[in-house]
């Protein structure tokens, strides 16, 4: 991967050890700590349009989720158990320990936002502020899917037992990945994405073990993560740090009822707003995303 462009000039590279191998992270800037968590089907590179500006104000860490990008694939897990959002959140703890962060701000997009909100529920007091980009809670999304009230066709497909989705995607992984990026963007094409970033996404997704890892992520979402959400609700747990929801007005959550209402049971004090964009707000509309994040995180 040495021929891939460095889209984080001035950032250092780190391989952070975990019980499951390592996670790859880029670190830059100075100030209060801020951890960025990417989504599917991407890597930490999805933050390249906004991370340099955030690094003018914060110590920014952008890392690859386990199984994604340059981070280790967790092997031997059953039915997605190694990819539950609670388990993936343990990698955030490893990063915080590596860099000496007792508390930090946390921003997540898509699958990374699911890791981030589960982390905030599981580790109250560690997250100073939490921003979630273009998601609703996992259990709400599945309730709507099962009721036929919303269409996320990739969710049930990717959550099917192995190896069905892996084999289908494996016929042409890059075409699958590009189709997701295009159809979830407001313009319905790849014009919002820097070609150099696409090269990064293609490099990781073109590996069978990583295709399997991303499917395991969704299998966990359909089972373990829903159970964790319901357990939190039953226990009366909620996210008590300041929390911001941003969503694309042409994105996935923006096509249903208000994302803020969906969040209220788990995050009673949540605030938020739509961004003129599709699902990939940080790449489709980095200016508006930055304005909202900087105002909230300050």
Backbone as CSV, one residue per row, in Angstrom:
resi,resn,N_x,N_y,N_z,CA_x,CA_y,CA_z,C_x,C_y,C_z
1,UNK,0.815,-1.208,0.000,0.000,0.000,0.000,0.849,1.259,0.000
2,UNK,2.150,1.118,-0.146,3.034,2.272,-0.060,2.814,3.252,-1.197
3,UNK,2.157,2.804,-2.280,1.930,3.699,-3.399,0.672,4.531,-3.233
4,UNK,-0.046,4.357,-2.132,-1.249,5.144,-1.886,-0.865,6.530,-1.377
5,UNK,-1.621,7.533,-1.786,-1.319,8.914,-1.428,-1.518,9.160,0.057
6,UNK,-0.664,9.984,0.629,-0.806,10.407,2.020,-1.748,11.601,2.046
7,UNK,-2.960,11.394,2.526,-3.957,12.459,2.571,-4.022,13.141,3.930
8,UNK,-3.052,12.841,4.807,-2.990,13.462,6.123,-1.583,14.040,6.341
9,UNK,-1.194,15.034,5.560,0.160,15.599,5.709,0.363,16.161,7.115
10,UNK,1.507,15.836,7.676,1.818,16.295,9.028,1.326,15.364,10.118
11,UNK,0.516,14.375,9.773,0.044,13.397,10.751,1.057,12.252,10.837
12,UNK,1.221,11.709,12.034,2.074,10.541,12.217,1.245,9.264,12.108
13,UNK,1.915,8.143,11.833,1.262,6.841,11.701,1.588,5.971,12.901
14,UNK,0.587,5.201,13.356,0.764,4.378,14.544,0.066,3.034,14.361
15,UNK,0.676,1.997,14.879,0.054,0.685,14.985,-0.138,0.425,16.478
16,UNK,-1.383,0.542,16.922,-1.693,0.447,18.348,-2.042,-0.999,18.682
17,UNK,-1.299,-1.593,19.619,-1.536,-2.974,19.998,-2.834,-3.153,20.759
18,UNK,-3.532,-4.251,20.462,-4.765,-4.624,21.152,-4.710,-6.127,21.410
19,UNK,-5.591,-6.669,22.249,-5.624,-8.124,22.448,-5.923,-8.903,21.165
20,UNK,-6.458,-8.214,20.152,-6.821,-8.882,18.908,-5.869,-8.552,17.755
21,UNK,-4.719,-7.982,18.055,-3.782,-7.616,17.002,-3.396,-6.160,17.129
22,UNK,-3.767,-5.352,16.137,-3.452,-3.928,16.206,-4.507,-3.145,15.436
23,UNK,-4.606,-1.863,15.758,-5.388,-0.932,14.938,-4.428,0.118,14.399
24,UNK,-4.686,0.517,13.165,-3.868,1.539,12.528,-4.499,2.894,12.767
25,UNK,-3.675,3.875,13.133,-4.183,5.210,13.439,-3.265,6.276,12.873
26,UNK,-3.853,7.414,12.537,-3.105,8.627,12.176,-3.365,9.657,13.254
27,UNK,-2.321,10.368,13.652,-2.405,11.354,14.725,-1.817,12.672,14.262
28,UNK,-2.520,13.767,14.578,-2.031,15.078,14.199,-2.621,16.169,15.061
29,UNK,-1.955,17.308,15.069,-2.456,18.468,15.789,-2.119,18.441,17.261
30,UNK,-2.636,19.434,17.966,-2.411,19.561,19.395,-3.633,20.127,20.077
31,UNK,-3.726,19.946,21.365,-4.879,20.425,22.116,-5.639,19.266,22.730
32,UNK,-6.912,19.514,23.051,-7.743,18.482,23.648,-7.930,17.323,22.672
33,UNK,-7.991,16.072,23.158,-8.063,14.920,22.263,-9.421,14.752,21.587
34,UNK,-9.361,14.346,20.333,-10.549,14.105,19.512,-10.305,12.847,18.688
35,UNK,-11.171,11.846,18.831,-11.045,10.580,18.109,-12.143,10.504,17.044
36,UNK,-11.743,10.156,15.814,-12.651,10.062,14.678,-12.790,8.601,14.259
37,UNK,-14.033,8.155,14.064,-14.298,6.747,13.760,-15.109,6.667,12.464
38,UNK,-14.576,5.973,11.475,-15.167,5.916,10.134,-16.272,4.868,10.024
39,UNK,-16.884,4.804,8.820,-17.937,3.836,8.568,-17.677,2.950,7.366
40,UNK,-18.703,2.258,6.943,-18.682,1.314,5.820,-18.989,2.056,4.536
41,UNK,-18.382,1.686,3.433,-17.320,0.703,3.232,-15.971,1.405,3.085
42,UNK,-15.612,2.169,4.091,-14.473,3.079,3.996,-13.410,2.779,5.044
43,UNK,-12.483,3.699,5.206,-11.421,3.613,6.199,-11.300,4.984,6.867
44,UNK,-10.270,5.126,7.707,-10.036,6.423,8.351,-9.844,7.541,7.334
45,UNK,-9.526,7.195,6.091,-9.270,8.205,5.062,-10.510,9.054,4.780
46,UNK,-11.701,8.583,5.142,-12.916,9.367,4.888,-12.884,10.725,5.585
47,UNK,-12.012,10.899,6.580,-11.918,12.167,7.310,-10.926,13.144,6.683
48,UNK,-10.345,12.812,5.542,-9.213,13.591,5.035,-9.576,15.030,4.688
49,UNK,-10.841,15.318,4.394,-11.219,16.683,4.033,-11.430,17.577,5.250
50,UNK,-11.627,16.986,6.423,-11.890,17.817,7.603,-10.874,17.624,8.721
51,UNK,-10.146,16.518,8.745,-9.206,16.271,9.843,-8.107,17.332,9.944
52,UNK,-7.515,17.787,8.830,-6.465,18.810,8.969,-6.953,20.086,9.643
53,UNK,-8.164,20.517,9.336,-8.701,21.713,9.988,-8.996,21.445,11.455
54,UNK,-9.563,20.283,11.783,-9.808,19.944,13.184,-8.500,19.872,13.963
55,UNK,-7.423,19.446,13.286,-6.126,19.327,13.951,-5.512,20.674,14.290
56,UNK,-6.067,21.754,13.777,-5.609,23.088,14.184,-6.069,23.400,15.599
57,UNK,-7.054,22.673,16.096,-7.650,22.968,17.391,-7.566,21.798,18.374
58,UNK,-7.390,20.577,17.865,-7.444,19.379,18.700,-6.293,18.434,18.365
59,UNK,-6.028,17.531,19.286,-5.141,16.406,19.023,-6.021,15.329,18.374
60,UNK,-5.949,15.193,17.085,-6.874,14.358,16.324,-6.273,12.978,16.092
61,UNK,-7.073,11.948,16.399,-6.711,10.569,16.102,-7.795,9.990,15.199
62,UNK,-7.421,9.586,14.000,-8.335,8.907,13.081,-7.805,7.496,12.886
63,UNK,-8.639,6.492,13.132,-8.139,5.118,13.078,-9.051,4.233,12.238
64,UNK,-8.512,3.091,11.834,-9.277,2.091,11.089,-9.927,1.112,12.059
65,UNK,-11.231,0.923,11.919,-11.915,-0.106,12.691,-11.294,-1.475,12.421
66,UNK,-11.419,-2.376,13.390,-10.889,-3.725,13.198,-11.498,-4.361,11.944
67,UNK,-10.639,-4.979,11.142,-11.082,-5.603,9.901,-11.136,-4.663,8.721
68,UNK,-11.060,-3.371,8.971,-11.107,-2.354,7.925,-9.704,-1.774,7.731
69,UNK,-9.491,-1.201,6.543,-8.251,-0.465,6.307,-7.019,-1.286,6.587
70,UNK,-6.159,-0.758,7.454,-4.894,-1.416,7.782,-4.922,-2.059,9.167
71,UNK,-6.089,-2.104,9.817,-6.181,-2.725,11.142,-6.353,-4.235,11.020
72,UNK,-6.039,-4.928,12.102,-6.083,-6.382,12.088,-7.500,-6.914,11.898
73,UNK,-7.596,-8.022,11.205,-8.837,-8.777,11.097,-8.942,-9.683,12.321
74,UNK,-10.087,-9.651,12.992,-10.318,-10.537,14.133,-10.769,-11.885,13.589
75,UNK,-10.042,-12.924,13.889,-10.336,-14.249,13.349,-10.916,-15.146,14.439
76,UNK,-11.710,-16.109,14.003,-12.229,-17.102,14.928,-13.460,-16.671,15.696
77,UNK,-14.017,-15.488,15.408,-15.237,-15.077,16.087,-16.430,-15.794,15.458
78,UNK,-17.494,-15.949,16.227,-18.684,-16.628,15.744,-19.841,-15.645,15.642
79,UNK,-20.560,-15.707,14.503,-21.758,-14.891,14.292,-21.514,-13.423,14.601
80,UNK,-20.341,-12.933,14.229,-20.050,-11.518,14.394,-19.621,-11.104,15.777
81,UNK,-19.382,-12.058,16.691,-19.114,-11.691,18.081,-17.888,-10.796,18.229
82,UNK,-16.883,-10.986,17.367,-15.701,-10.142,17.441,-15.913,-8.761,16.872
83,UNK,-17.095,-8.529,16.292,-17.392,-7.252,15.655,-18.628,-6.578,16.251
84,UNK,-19.023,-7.013,17.450,-20.060,-6.241,18.133,-19.514,-4.852,18.393
85,UNK,-20.383,-3.869,18.492,-19.909,-2.510,18.697,-19.288,-2.356,20.085
86,UNK,-19.741,-3.179,21.029,-19.082,-3.175,22.339,-17.658,-3.676,22.212
87,UNK,-17.450,-4.768,21.480,-16.096,-5.299,21.296,-15.228,-4.328,20.515
88,UNK,-15.786,-3.715,19.460,-15.003,-2.767,18.667,-14.652,-1.531,19.475
89,UNK,-15.501,-1.189,20.432,-15.210,-0.059,21.304,-13.990,-0.268,22.177
90,UNK,-13.626,-1.534,22.405,-12.426,-1.801,23.183,-11.183,-1.283,22.466
91,UNK,-11.255,-1.168,21.152,-10.122,-0.607,20.409,-9.987,0.893,20.667
92,UNK,-11.108,1.561,20.929,-11.032,2.972,21.328,-10.308,3.093,22.665
93,UNK,-10.603,2.180,23.576,-9.890,2.185,24.859,-8.393,1.992,24.661
94,UNK,-8.033,1.094,23.745,-6.604,0.859,23.483,-5.938,2.118,22.938
95,UNK,-6.622,2.827,22.078,-6.093,4.076,21.529,-5.947,5.129,22.630
96,UNK,-6.984,5.253,23.465,-6.914,6.225,24.561,-5.734,5.924,25.485
97,UNK,-5.497,4.648,25.760,-4.363,4.275,26.618,-3.041,4.570,25.922
98,UNK,-2.966,4.247,24.635,-1.730,4.476,23.879,-1.330,5.949,23.881
99,UNK,-2.323,6.823,23.728,-2.025,8.258,23.612,-2.200,9.009,24.932
100,UNK,-2.586,8.309,25.969,-2.682,8.937,27.283,-3.900,9.812,27.474
101,UNK,-5.026,9.431,26.872,-6.252,10.219,26.985,-7.128,9.648,28.103
102,UNK,-7.355,10.417,29.153,-8.312,9.996,30.175,-9.738,10.208,29.677
103,UNK,-9.975,11.372,29.072,-11.259,11.677,28.458,-10.993,12.282,27.088
104,UNK,-12.013,12.327,26.250,-11.826,12.800,24.887,-13.169,13.080,24.232
105,UNK,-13.114,13.843,23.155,-14.264,14.041,22.293,-14.267,12.922,21.253
106,UNK,-15.460,12.539,20.800,-15.591,11.378,19.927,-16.580,11.700,18.815
107,UNK,-16.161,11.465,17.564,-17.014,11.696,16.394,-17.025,10.434,15.558
108,UNK,-18.213,9.954,15.199,-18.313,8.747,14.388,-19.278,8.919,13.243
109,UNK,-18.988,8.213,12.157,-19.872,8.190,10.985,-20.269,6.748,10.703
110,UNK,-21.555,6.521,10.389,-22.027,5.225,9.941,-21.661,4.149,10.977
111,UNK,-21.001,3.056,10.581,-20.677,1.995,11.544,-19.833,2.542,12.690
112,UNK,-18.959,3.487,12.375,-18.139,4.087,13.416,-18.961,4.849,14.432
113,UNK,-20.057,5.458,13.999,-20.942,6.140,14.936,-21.636,5.133,15.845
114,UNK,-21.896,3.933,15.331,-22.501,2.893,16.167,-21.513,2.407,17.228
115,UNK,-20.255,2.288,16.849,-19.219,1.981,17.836,-19.144,3.109,18.868
116,UNK,-19.235,4.348,18.395,-19.067,5.503,19.280,-20.204,5.612,20.292
117,UNK,-21.453,5.414,19.859,-22.535,5.587,20.844,-22.573,4.414,21.820
118,UNK,-22.207,3.210,21.364,-22.126,2.095,22.308,-21.006,2.339,23.314
119,UNK,-19.874,2.879,22.852,-18.776,3.195,23.760,-19.232,4.205,24.810
120,UNK,-19.958,5.242,24.394,-20.418,6.263,25.341,-21.367,5.672,26.373
121,UNK,-22.188,4.693,25.966,-23.087,4.028,26.910,-22.312,3.119,27.867
122,UNK,-21.313,2.423,27.341,-20.576,1.458,28.145,-19.530,2.105,29.051
123,UNK,-19.055,3.293,28.681,-17.969,3.943,29.424,-18.352,5.385,29.775
124,UNK,-19.394,5.562,30.559,-19.797,6.927,30.925,-18.676,7.644,31.643
125,UNK,-18.489,8.894,31.288,-17.427,9.690,31.890,-16.181,9.777,31.039
126,UNK,-16.002,8.849,30.082,-14.808,8.914,29.227,-14.992,9.871,28.056
127,UNK,-16.234,10.019,27.594,-16.500,10.836,26.412,-17.020,12.201,26.860
128,UNK,-16.295,13.262,26.499,-16.695,14.618,26.875,-17.820,15.129,25.992
129,UNK,-17.702,14.893,24.681,-18.740,15.265,23.730,-18.770,14.210,22.640
130,UNK,-19.971,13.944,22.133,-20.155,12.878,21.150,-20.929,13.417,19.958
131,UNK,-20.394,13.206,18.764,-21.096,13.590,17.532,-21.304,12.349,16.668
132,UNK,-22.525,12.159,16.191,-22.910,10.989,15.408,-23.385,11.453,14.038
133,UNK,-22.766,10.928,13.000,-23.038,11.387,11.640,-23.850,10.352,10.862
134,UNK,-25.044,10.737,10.485,-25.940,10.043,9.573,-26.310,8.634,10.016
135,UNK,-26.713,8.514,11.289,-27.278,7.246,11.746,-28.449,7.499,12.692
136,UNK,-29.252,6.460,12.874,-30.202,6.357,13.968,-29.791,5.125,14.773
137,UNK,-30.317,4.929,15.995,-29.904,3.761,16.779,-30.129,2.451,16.025
138,UNK,-29.262,1.495,16.275,-29.302,0.233,15.549,-30.623,-0.488,15.735
139,UNK,-31.131,-0.540,16.957,-32.385,-1.266,17.176,-33.551,-0.591,16.471
140,UNK,-33.523,0.741,16.376,-34.599,1.451,15.675,-34.543,1.143,14.181
141,UNK,-33.332,1.135,13.629,-33.188,0.823,12.209,-33.714,-0.569,11.900
142,UNK,-33.377,-1.547,12.738,-33.855,-2.912,12.491,-35.360,-3.036,12.696
143,UNK,-35.907,-2.318,13.677,-37.360,-2.332,13.868,-38.063,-1.811,12.619
144,UNK,-37.522,-0.755,12.036,-38.135,-0.186,10.834,-37.961,-1.114,9.641
145,UNK,-36.801,-1.748,9.528,-36.587,-2.710,8.440,-37.580,-3.857,8.550
146,UNK,-37.702,-4.417,9.748,-38.584,-5.569,9.941,-40.051,-5.220,9.753
147,UNK,-40.393,-3.952,9.982,-41.770,-3.507,9.790,-42.047,-3.062,8.357
148,UNK,-41.003,-3.077,7.525,-41.165,-2.615,6.153,-41.317,-1.115,6.038
149,UNK,-40.900,-0.395,7.100,-41.090,1.051,7.130,-39.914,1.823,6.565
150,UNK,-38.806,1.145,6.288,-37.649,1.811,5.712,-36.890,0.800,4.865
151,UNK,-36.081,1.281,3.976,-35.360,0.407,3.066,-33.858,0.597,3.234
152,UNK,-33.234,-0.347,3.908,-31.783,-0.443,3.976,-31.428,-1.826,3.432
153,UNK,-31.551,-2.065,2.140,-31.421,-3.445,1.636,-30.080,-4.081,1.920
154,UNK,-29.028,-3.266,2.069,-27.719,-3.851,2.329,-27.617,-4.436,3.741
155,UNK,-28.427,-3.958,4.676,-28.349,-4.475,6.045,-28.703,-5.960,6.111
156,UNK,-29.901,-6.367,5.701,-30.194,-7.806,5.759,-29.310,-8.634,4.848
157,UNK,-28.881,-8.078,3.714,-28.009,-8.825,2.815,-26.665,-9.113,3.474
158,UNK,-26.018,-8.084,4.005,-24.697,-8.261,4.606,-24.756,-9.088,5.889
159,UNK,-25.920,-9.112,6.529,-26.069,-9.878,7.770,-26.418,-11.339,7.528
160,UNK,-26.636,-11.741,6.298,-26.923,-13.149,6.014,-25.746,-14.023,6.433
161,UNK,-26.010,-15.292,6.751,-24.916,-16.182,7.171,-23.842,-16.306,6.101
162,UNK,-22.605,-16.445,6.576,-21.488,-16.686,5.656,-21.679,-18.050,4.987
163,UNK,-21.249,-18.193,3.740,-20.472,-17.214,2.967,-21.282,-16.506,1.881
164,UNK,-22.613,-16.478,2.005,-23.413,-15.977,0.894,-23.040,-14.555,0.478
165,UNK,-23.096,-13.547,1.393,-22.743,-12.198,0.932,-21.289,-12.076,0.515
166,UNK,-20.401,-12.774,1.218,-18.984,-12.721,0.861,-18.768,-13.189,-0.579
167,UNK,-19.437,-14.270,-0.957,-19.269,-14.810,-2.307,-19.839,-13.864,-3.353
168,UNK,-20.978,-13.254,-3.051,-21.597,-12.338,-4.013,-20.732,-11.098,-4.201
169,UNK,-20.283,-10.504,-3.112,-19.412,-9.327,-3.199,-18.093,-9.694,-3.866
170,UNK,-17.591,-10.883,-3.552,-16.291,-11.306,-4.066,-16.230,-11.466,-5.568
171,UNK,-17.387,-11.510,-6.228,-17.385,-11.590,-7.686,-16.773,-10.334,-8.307
172,UNK,-16.975,-9.184,-7.667,-16.393,-7.918,-8.137,-16.431,-6.927,-6.979
173,UNK,-15.484,-7.046,-6.037,-15.536,-6.224,-4.821,-15.538,-4.727,-5.087
174,UNK,-14.729,-4.270,-6.031,-14.637,-2.828,-6.260,-15.937,-2.287,-6.842
175,UNK,-16.575,-3.049,-7.718,-17.860,-2.619,-8.263,-18.901,-2.523,-7.151
176,UNK,-18.905,-3.491,-6.236,-19.836,-3.436,-5.104,-19.577,-2.199,-4.252
177,UNK,-18.317,-1.993,-3.905,-17.963,-0.857,-3.058,-18.338,0.463,-3.725
178,UNK,-17.980,0.619,-4.982,-18.291,1.856,-5.693,-19.798,2.072,-5.822
179,UNK,-20.547,0.986,-5.984,-21.997,1.142,-6.098,-22.588,1.654,-4.793
180,UNK,-22.061,1.189,-3.654,-22.523,1.690,-2.359,-22.201,3.171,-2.205
181,UNK,-20.968,3.540,-2.511,-20.552,4.934,-2.381,-21.395,5.839,-3.271
182,UNK,-21.666,5.392,-4.480,-22.417,6.219,-5.424,-23.880,6.343,-5.029
183,UNK,-24.539,5.228,-4.771,-25.993,5.291,-4.558,-26.370,5.900,-3.218
184,UNK,-25.438,5.929,-2.256,-25.734,6.569,-0.973,-25.344,8.036,-0.947
185,UNK,-24.761,8.549,-2.011,-24.431,9.977,-2.082,-25.582,10.721,-2.754
186,UNK,-25.663,12.013,-2.500,-26.791,12.793,-3.004,-26.840,12.819,-4.525
187,UNK,-25.696,12.855,-5.182,-25.650,12.948,-6.635,-25.786,11.597,-7.321
188,UNK,-25.681,10.519,-6.556,-25.813,9.205,-7.138,-24.621,8.763,-7.966
189,UNK,-23.468,9.400,-7.733,-22.257,9.022,-8.457,-21.058,9.187,-7.523
190,UNK,-19.854,9.059,-8.072,-18.638,9.117,-7.263,-17.976,10.487,-7.262
191,UNK,-18.677,11.503,-7.742,-18.045,12.804,-7.913,-17.629,13.462,-6.595
192,UNK,-18.245,13.075,-5.483,-17.899,13.679,-4.189,-16.602,13.142,-3.611
193,UNK,-16.094,12.051,-4.183,-14.957,11.368,-3.590,-13.665,11.670,-4.334
194,UNK,-12.643,12.025,-3.598,-11.309,12.214,-4.149,-10.807,10.864,-4.670
195,UNK,-10.305,10.862,-5.874,-9.825,9.615,-6.465,-8.758,8.957,-5.595
196,UNK,-7.946,9.762,-4.938,-6.909,9.202,-4.074,-7.512,8.497,-2.860
197,UNK,-8.623,9.031,-2.366,-9.319,8.362,-1.263,-9.947,7.063,-1.743
198,UNK,-10.540,7.100,-2.921,-11.117,5.868,-3.485,-10.064,4.779,-3.613
199,UNK,-8.842,5.159,-3.978,-7.772,4.169,-4.082,-7.523,3.480,-2.739
200,UNK,-7.587,4.259,-1.656,-7.444,3.669,-0.323,-8.583,2.701,-0.031
201,UNK,-9.801,3.113,-0.317,-10.952,2.257,-0.043,-10.854,0.964,-0.849
202,UNK,-10.499,1.088,-2.118,-10.397,-0.093,-2.984,-9.322,-1.058,-2.486
203,UNK,-8.200,-0.518,-2.011,-7.077,-1.366,-1.606,-7.466,-2.306,-0.477
204,UNK,-8.221,-1.815,0.497,-8.571,-2.692,1.611,-9.722,-3.616,1.255
205,UNK,-10.686,-3.122,0.472,-11.907,-3.888,0.235,-11.682,-5.023,-0.757
206,UNK,-10.558,-5.033,-1.413,-10.277,-6.048,-2.427,-9.627,-7.297,-1.824
207,UNK,-9.830,-7.511,-0.529,-9.270,-8.665,0.162,-10.394,-9.506,0.773
208,UNK,-10.462,-10.807,0.482,-11.559,-11.646,0.995,-11.701,-11.615,2.509
209,UNK,-10.585,-11.610,3.238,-10.676,-11.613,4.698,-11.340,-10.343,5.218
210,UNK,-11.129,-9.242,4.519,-11.710,-7.975,4.966,-13.170,-7.848,4.517
211,UNK,-13.502,-8.409,3.390,-14.913,-8.484,3.016,-15.680,-9.269,4.084
212,UNK,-15.112,-10.392,4.503,-15.736,-11.190,5.563,-15.861,-10.381,6.853
213,UNK,-14.815,-9.641,7.205,-14.849,-8.842,8.436,-15.974,-7.815,8.394
214,UNK,-16.161,-7.153,7.255,-17.214,-6.144,7.172,-18.596,-6.779,7.243
215,UNK,-18.738,-7.993,6.698,-20.014,-8.701,6.833,-20.254,-9.078,8.298
216,UNK,-19.208,-9.491,8.999,-19.337,-9.809,10.417,-19.794,-8.587,11.215
217,UNK,-19.323,-7.421,10.824,-19.764,-6.166,11.434,-21.291,-6.059,11.351
218,UNK,-21.850,-6.345,10.189,-23.302,-6.247,10.005,-24.038,-7.396,10.674
219,UNK,-23.430,-8.582,10.727,-24.072,-9.693,11.440,-24.206,-9.360,12.923
220,UNK,-23.163,-8.774,13.484,-23.244,-8.341,14.872,-24.323,-7.280,15.036
221,UNK,-24.435,-6.391,14.039,-25.442,-5.343,14.116,-26.853,-5.883,14.174
222,UNK,-27.097,-6.991,13.488,-28.441,-7.559,13.423,-28.813,-8.351,14.665
223,UNK,-27.840,-8.691,15.482,-28.085,-9.582,16.610,-27.561,-8.997,17.916
224,UNK,-26.245,-9.071,18.105,-25.650,-8.682,19.384,-25.891,-7.210,19.685
225,UNK,-25.719,-6.348,18.684,-25.845,-4.906,18.918,-27.276,-4.526,19.263
226,UNK,-28.248,-5.151,18.601,-29.655,-4.895,18.934,-29.925,-5.315,20.381
227,UNK,-29.412,-6.473,20.774,-29.604,-6.939,22.147,-28.984,-5.969,23.150
228,UNK,-27.812,-5.437,22.836,-27.174,-4.471,23.734,-27.991,-3.191,23.833
229,UNK,-28.525,-2.735,22.708,-29.385,-1.543,22.745,-30.591,-1.767,23.653
230,UNK,-31.257,-2.906,23.468,-32.467,-3.174,24.243,-32.140,-3.330,25.729
231,UNK,-30.989,-3.922,26.030,-30.587,-4.044,27.433,-30.339,-2.669,28.053
232,UNK,-29.734,-1.777,27.290,-29.500,-0.420,27.796,-30.811,0.298,28.061
233,UNK,-31.758,0.157,27.135,-33.064,0.787,27.314,-33.781,0.217,28.530
234,UNK,-33.749,-1.097,28.678,-34.420,-1.735,29.811,-33.814,-1.300,31.135
235,UNK,-32.498,-1.088,31.142,-31.817,-0.665,32.366,-31.966,0.829,32.631
236,UNK,-32.545,1.556,31.694,-32.691,2.999,31.852,-31.414,3.768,31.585
237,UNK,-30.464,3.146,30.901,-29.212,3.830,30.587,-29.423,4.836,29.455
238,UNK,-28.652,5.884,29.487,-28.694,6.868,28.411,-27.354,7.568,28.317
239,UNK,-27.127,8.233,27.191,-25.888,8.980,26.970,-26.052,10.352,27.601
240,UNK,-25.202,10.654,28.568,-25.380,11.878,29.348,-24.420,12.994,28.962
241,UNK,-23.416,12.703,28.155,-22.546,13.782,27.705,-23.264,14.576,26.611
242,UNK,-22.825,15.802,26.321,-23.413,16.534,25.187,-23.296,15.715,23.907
243,UNK,-24.380,15.648,23.127,-24.397,14.787,21.947,-25.060,15.509,20.781
244,UNK,-24.421,15.416,19.634,-24.873,16.073,18.408,-25.133,15.016,17.341
245,UNK,-26.264,15.128,16.676,-26.552,14.293,15.514,-26.545,15.174,14.266
246,UNK,-25.794,14.768,13.261,-25.809,15.407,11.953,-26.203,14.352,10.935
247,UNK,-27.044,14.721,9.996,-27.432,13.766,8.975,-27.609,14.464,7.636
248,UNK,-27.329,13.726,6.575,-27.528,14.280,5.251,-29.010,14.391,4.931
249,UNK,-29.414,15.539,4.402,-30.835,15.682,4.089,-31.276,14.743,2.970
250,UNK,-30.294,14.191,2.234,-30.588,13.162,1.237,-29.955,11.831,1.635
251,UNK,-29.599,11.694,2.918,-28.961,10.478,3.399,-29.971,9.447,3.849
252,UNK,-29.482,8.373,4.450,-30.362,7.260,4.830,-31.323,7.640,5.959
253,UNK,-30.861,8.165,7.105,-31.813,8.536,8.159,-32.718,9.694,7.750
254,UNK,-32.243,10.568,6.868,-33.026,11.724,6.457,-34.269,11.378,5.672
255,UNK,-34.390,10.122,5.243,-35.547,9.707,4.451,-36.695,9.215,5.319
256,UNK,-36.501,9.156,6.633,-37.545,8.676,7.528,-37.954,9.745,8.523
257,UNK,-38.600,9.329,9.628,-38.941,10.282,10.689,-37.692,10.942,11.247
258,UNK,-37.871,12.002,12.016,-36.752,12.775,12.529,-35.746,11.901,13.260
259,UNK,-34.468,11.954,12.863,-33.444,11.222,13.605,-33.381,11.619,15.076
260,UNK,-33.675,12.876,15.390,-33.620,13.307,16.784,-34.636,12.562,17.637
261,UNK,-35.838,12.341,17.107,-36.845,11.602,17.853,-36.418,10.157,18.072
262,UNK,-35.758,9.582,17.077,-35.280,8.205,17.217,-34.245,8.087,18.329
263,UNK,-33.485,9.151,18.563,-32.418,9.117,19.554,-32.877,9.415,20.972
264,UNK,-34.021,10.046,21.154,-34.415,10.550,22.469,-34.357,9.514,23.590
265,UNK,-34.821,8.270,23.393,-34.760,7.322,24.516,-33.337,7.020,24.991
266,UNK,-32.368,7.009,24.091,-30.982,6.738,24.475,-30.180,8.007,24.728
267,UNK,-30.647,9.132,24.209,-29.900,10.392,24.333,-30.893,11.536,24.514
268,UNK,-31.455,11.692,25.712,-32.532,12.668,25.919,-32.162,14.104,25.586
269,UNK,-30.874,14.463,25.706,-30.459,15.849,25.502,-29.865,16.092,24.112
270,UNK,-30.079,15.198,23.183,-29.446,15.306,21.872,-29.937,16.534,21.113
271,UNK,-29.031,17.146,20.376,-29.360,18.222,19.454,-28.855,17.808,18.071
272,UNK,-29.275,18.524,17.035,-28.773,18.156,15.722,-29.439,18.902,14.600
273,UNK,-28.959,18.626,13.393,-29.465,19.320,12.220,-29.092,18.538,10.958
274,UNK,-29.842,18.728,9.892,-29.466,18.123,8.616,-28.376,18.919,7.918
275,UNK,-27.589,18.213,7.126,-26.544,18.796,6.292,-26.950,18.576,4.839
276,UNK,-26.812,19.588,3.970,-27.109,19.358,2.551,-26.121,18.363,1.946
277,UNK,-26.506,17.102,1.907,-25.614,16.032,1.449,-26.388,14.733,1.431
278,UNK,-25.734,13.708,0.912,-26.231,12.356,1.057,-25.683,11.757,2.344
279,UNK,-25.339,10.481,2.292,-24.874,9.776,3.480,-23.480,10.211,3.911
280,UNK,-22.628,10.575,2.972,-21.207,10.799,3.261,-20.940,12.286,3.504
281,UNK,-21.492,12.806,4.600,-21.505,14.247,4.840,-20.104,14.844,4.899
282,UNK,-19.133,14.114,5.472,-17.783,14.665,5.632,-17.052,14.798,4.311
283,UNK,-17.474,14.067,3.285,-16.847,14.175,1.976,-17.729,14.932,0.985
284,UNK,-19.026,14.795,1.102,-19.921,15.505,0.183,-20.048,16.982,0.522
285,UNK,-20.035,17.310,1.800,-20.178,18.706,2.215,-19.279,18.961,3.428
286,UNK,-17.958,18.944,3.221,-17.050,19.119,4.354,-17.172,20.481,5.020
287,UNK,-17.517,21.510,4.258,-17.613,22.854,4.839,-18.723,22.915,5.890
288,UNK,-19.917,22.442,5.535,-21.028,22.475,6.487,-20.793,21.525,7.652
289,UNK,-20.199,20.387,7.366,-19.905,19.428,8.433,-18.910,20.022,9.415
290,UNK,-17.878,20.663,8.903,-16.882,21.294,9.774,-17.501,22.401,10.625
291,UNK,-18.315,23.228,10.016,-18.941,24.326,10.789,-19.720,23.773,11.964
292,UNK,-20.525,22.750,11.711,-21.356,22.189,12.762,-20.508,21.516,13.838
293,UNK,-19.496,20.765,13.425,-18.656,20.070,14.397,-17.842,21.042,15.241
294,UNK,-17.261,22.050,14.592,-16.443,23.001,15.348,-17.274,23.765,16.363
295,UNK,-18.498,24.144,15.994,-19.354,24.860,16.927,-19.724,23.981,18.117
296,UNK,-19.967,22.715,17.858,-20.369,21.783,18.926,-19.196,21.385,19.799
297,UNK,-18.064,21.080,19.192,-16.932,20.551,19.950,-16.227,21.606,20.785
298,UNK,-16.348,22.866,20.412,-15.614,23.939,21.102,-15.991,23.998,22.573
